Amino acid sequence: MQGWSDYDGGVHALYDALLNDTVRACRGHYGSRLLSLAVYGSVGRETPRPDSDVDLLLVATDLPDGPTARNEEFAPVRTALAPRFTAARRAGLHPELSPVFKTRAELARGTPLLLDMTEDARILHDPDGCLAHALERVRRRLRELGSRRVWRGDYWYWDLKPDYRPGETFELFGP
């Protein structure tokens, strides 16, 4: 896996600038409602391509119901970041901002998104450890099950319970 230190310094600097501005814009817009912010996917793994999306998980209190309303509420963040994304495009990158929004309760219930985030998320803002705690809970459960992420060329899948027997049930997310 290629790390920032092995990657083109210009790309590294551009993505770092995007992330720094993203944190600043989210803090400014959501204020104390912002519980956690993380980047995942190729940018989180520090292996972005010029066309990599900036995949974000944003955890906040008092989010509106539904993805459309949550994206509409996020619109001022997109507006604040537009100049940085324009500069990145001029420099040869073509990132798109791809946020996923969760409340603390939704995060606590679990989501398949957390599986990959256990290995490739970079937490950008998490003052009370909301996301760090959720990720550690999932990591612990994956260890208990003997789960492993299996790479096949340029994709992977999760073998969640290698000793699974037909008809057996198990919980991945829980208290």
N, C-alpha and C positions, 0 to 999 in steps of 0.2 A: 504494500500500500504506500502510496506517495504522500509524504507530509508537506506542510507548507514550506519547510526548509529546502525540500527538493524541487519545489514547483517554481515556475517562473515568478520572480519577485514582483513584477508588475501586476500579475493576476492576483497574487497574494494580497498586495496592498489595496487593490480595487475591492476585493471581497471583504477585507477587513474594514475598509471605509464604509462599505454598504452596511455591514453588520453594526458598526459603531453608530452610524446615523439611524439605523432601524431601532436600536435600543433607545436612543435619545428621543426619537419620534414617538415610540410606544409609551415611554415613561411620561412624556409631555402630554400625550392625548389621554391615556387611561389614568394617570396619576396613581393614587394609592389603591385603585382597583386592580392594577397590574400585579399579579402574584408571581408569575413566572413567564419567561420567554426563552425559547431554545431554538437553535437551528439544527436541522437533521438532514439526512440524505447526503449527497456528495459534498456539499459545502460543510456540513457537520463533520464528515469524515476527512475533510481537508483534501479531497480529490476532485475538485470541480473541473468541469470543462467550460469552455467559453459560453456555452448555451445552458449551463446548469441553472435550475431554478433555485431561489432562496426559499427553502421549505422551512416554515416557522410553525412552532406550537406556541400559542399565546394562551395563558391561563389567567382569567380575570374574574372578578366578582361582578354580579349584576349585569351579565351579558343579556342582550335581547334574545328572544326565542327564535330559533331557526337560522340557517346559514345565510340567507339573503339579508336579514336584518343585521346579523353580525358583520357581514362584509360591508354593508352600508355604514355601520358605525365605524369601521376601519378606514373608510374613504379619506378622512383627513390625514391619516398616516401615509397613505399612498401619495397624496398631494404633497406632503412635506418631503417625501423621499424622491419625488419625480426628478429634481435636478441631479441627484446622485446617480439615479438609474440612467438618465440621459448621458451623463459623463461616462458611465461604464460602457454604454453602447458606442459612444464615440471612440473609446479605447479598444473596441473589438469584442467586448463581452455582450451577451444577449440574455441577461438574467430576467426572470419574472419573479415577482413576489408571490408566494403561494402560502398564505396563512391558514392554519386550522385553529379554531377557537374552542376552548373548553372552560367550563367552570371548575372549581375545586371538586364539587360533587361528581361531575362527569369524569374527571380525571381519576378520582378515587374508585369509581365503578370499573375502571379499566377500559382499554381500547387496544385493538391490535396494533395501532400506531406505536405504542410503547415497546413492542417487541424489538423492532429495529432500533428504536431510540436507546435501548439499553446498551447498544454497541456503538452507535454513531452520532449521538446527540452531543451538541456543545451547548451547555447552559450559559445563557447570556445575562439573565436576571432571575434571581430566585432568593430574595432576601430571607424568607422564613423556611426555605428548604422544601417547599410544596412539591416541586417537580423532582428534586433529588430524592425525596422520600418515596414518591410513587415509583420512580425508576428502580430504586434499590429493592422495593417490595417485589417488583416484577423479576428482577435479577435473581432474588432469593428463590422465588417460585420456580423459575427456569432451572436453577441448580437442583432443587428438590426433585424435579421431574426428570433430570438428566438431559434436558433440552439442548439442542445444538443448532446453530445456523450452518446450513450446508451450502457451500458454493458450487455452482455448476457453470463454469465459464464466466460469463458476465452477469449472471443473476444468482440469486440464492433463494432458499426456502427454509422454513423452520421445521425440524423434526422435534416436535414438542414433547413427545414421550416415546423414546426409542423402544421401550419394552411394552408398548401398548398391545393389549389383547382385544380382539374383536368383541364388541359388546360392553367393554369397560368404559366407564365414564370418569372424567376428572375435571376439576375446575382449574382454569388458568388464572383468572382474576377473582379475587375475593378478599375478605377481611384480613 
